[in-house]
Amino acid sequence: MDSVRALEQLRVAARNPRSYLEGWRARHRGRRVLGVMPMNFPRELARAAGVLPSIVQDDQRPIGEGRALIAEFYCGFTRNLADQAATGRLDIYDGIFTADHCIQLLGSTDIARTLEPEKPMFFGMLISSLSDAWAPRKIAEMMGQFREELERFSGEPVTDERLRDSIAAYNQDRRLLRRLFDERAAGSTAYSPVELQDLVASAQVMDPGEHYELLEVVVRGRERTSLDDRVRVHLSGHLCHAPRRELLEVIEEAGAVVVDDDLWTGRRYLQTDVDEDIDPMEALGRWYAERNANLPCPTRVQHEVGWDEWLLEAVSRSGAEAVIHLMPKFCEPHMLYYPELRRALDSADVPQLLIETEHEGIPLESFRTRAEALIERALRKRPAYA
Amino acid sequence: MTLTAAPTDRTNRLSTTRVGGQLVTDYWDDLFTAREQGKQIVWYNGGALNPIFQAAGLAWCHGEALSARLAAQRLEGPAQLAGAEYGYNSELCSYSRTHLGCAVLTLGGDPLHDDPGSSTGVVGLHDRENLAAKLPRPDFFVNNYAGCSTGQQWDEISFRVFDKQVPIFNVSLPFLWGNKPDAGYLVGDEWESASRYVADQLRELISWLETQTGRPFDWDLLSESMTYIKQAAELRREGLDLCKSSPAPATFWDWIASVAPINFLPGNQALVDYFQDVKDEIRGRLDAGVAAVEGEKYRLYFDGIMNWNKLGFLSRKFAEHGAAVVAGRYIQNAFWQEPQLIDPSDPLLGMAQHYLLCPTNHGAKTLDHLTLRDCEEYDVDGLVFHSTRTCRAFTGPQRLLAKSAQDKLGLPSIFFEGDVADASFYKDEILESRLVAMLESIDVKRARAS
């Protein structure tokens, strides 16, 4: 297969998960598909139980019937999930599991549960206060519960051997994705932000083995290209779902080049691997705890790490000249943390722009103008001889 | 805009709640001078940890309560402006951004603290000094938030606004989702294990407080305090049960006026006396045939957290139409509402269970059970949902509850938009027209049935 066709397959999986999941079902008769809500559910366990765990995406369709079930001041993603539930678009999943206690995410999941009471919908609340002395024990307990529930869901045991294989498969896929992001931060412009988003979103949807095979083909066929003199920008935010593709395009059309990010469909998803050298259950627990240390999330409480500090370091690493905050409207953890990000970037004299994103009706031309203004500001900060 | 004459006030509010108001005022005055009294001060959010703080010899400030009080007194403006200037979006939980605005103001003008609060330009000096002087800086934070993920994040941000210089303790409260077939209200393995887990954390909290204060914790005082709180909660429960009578001798709004006493006042004889007086007044009204709403014609259920800017206004608005709001999730299913769970001699488990029983900490199935139960017990004619703009926790299951009440009990409902502490979200015309329409539909239903 050539790299163009491989990329197209990944793009289709990212943008139309149903087509991939139906194909997977046809190839794996009798096996179940598990919908997984973002952000921290250990999919490795589910794969080891013989099911396909696929992270439920914002399918970017306009919100219709779901409006009758959830308040309009829930974030676009959770309103979209309610709409998927209301219109039967979640029927592709045999069950839904979640580990994250976002009140908006739980609200939409509860709607799905109410509409389909027979479908397994397990919520195992991973402790979010990670500085507590008892956090590792509680994480281990919950991982054990996930294992039991997944065995019940699939009807198959999760053996340590299968779990190790599953961990290795996800690690392999994440490592290759991470390489692309690291190369971008180091100066490569081989992939556009939309392409990278498709590569990561497809990884969230697909089996990691199948994803890796296609991703390898894409990577082999792509030549590294170097930075030009466009303004280097870091994208920050969108903690649990993808920003709209046209927004990413506008940012680069306005004269910026994205060099790094901390988006859910970006570095936030792939930053942390599971340790393959220790007991696999213990490794999954550590993975969860380390994810927040490696890239802090405002939905977690961990006093000794900070998203603001991480962001400053990331900007320094990539040489980003400006930061664009992509804040989904009504995302409370982001709204709460944003002033700390602003304060940190102001103190480091890094130009920044806050864009509040909506599920539908994005005023693209307004964003273009604001992005252009940011780029002008960043350009003025360049030395005169540059 | 329409200009209309002020409607006749058909409310007959309990007179004893004024005493509660004075108790609350005294509490805040005492808190505002706690530093001068040599007390350490804890800022906390979520479940009512005040008996633990009382036994630890601390002064306590409940963040939500402060925001609610400011909103009820129309004093929230400066804090919200300071929060907005610091960067908080107006769609953020207004409890949190009002409280965080207070934190910014509290920091303002402190020569030892080089922070944005000291440079606030939108809040006038008078307001800044006024609020900053009133709310003493915390010596530590404790978070005990159930149901809403924002609650825990809010205190973590307070910790960061204070540059991580103020120690913080988090109590993690599992959401009662109801995974297993045996899960339900007050029953099942999920309930039992979550209760034990939270009780264990309360023991850790007490050890942590001993370290922070340098004093041994007074377990006897905790038992004493919880003895009073249990008595007060029983009296409150009994008073609520009396309100099932028709016409109702007291309304949801009367009980809203008693939220502050049960939620954060010290456990002592004064608290018990207050709720005894409330119950006695209700009993007296029943005996004398006195109604809380003149000419009660409709009985309604109110779902949603309180719109603190509009307490008196809303009580008059509903009464104007002969509607007695007789029950609501924020009253019947909150605030030490299951006193039988409390064992004063060993109170931690019962306390932990009440923290878990926050009315936003249940899955939709349990809330459905509680709502329909209360609608039947209080014999309501319809439901009013306060679609609380910045409170995603309360609003999450509301559409499901409305549908269930219609499908299972044949009860109509309306939604209106408002907020806990931001008056700008309230739309009076929407509530008025929808309320009138629902009451008319109730009339039609009655006419058909007769």
Interface residues (C-beta under 8 A of the other chain):
Chain A: A68 L69 I70 A71 F73 Y74 H101 C102 I103 Q104 L106 G107 D110 I111 R113 T114 F122 F123 G124 M125 I127 S128 S129 S131 D132 A133 W134 K138 E149 P298 T299 V301 H303 G306 M327 K329 F330 E332 P333 M335 L336 Y337 Y338 P339 E340 R342 R343 E356
Chain B: Y86 G87 Y88 N89 E91 L92 C93 S96 P116 N143 G147 C148 S149 T150 Q152 Q153 W154 E156 I157 F159 R160 K164 I168 N170 S172 P174 F175 W177 N179 Y197 D200 Q201 E204 T360 G363 A364 K365 S387 R389 T390 R392 A393 T395 G396 P397 Q398 R399 L400
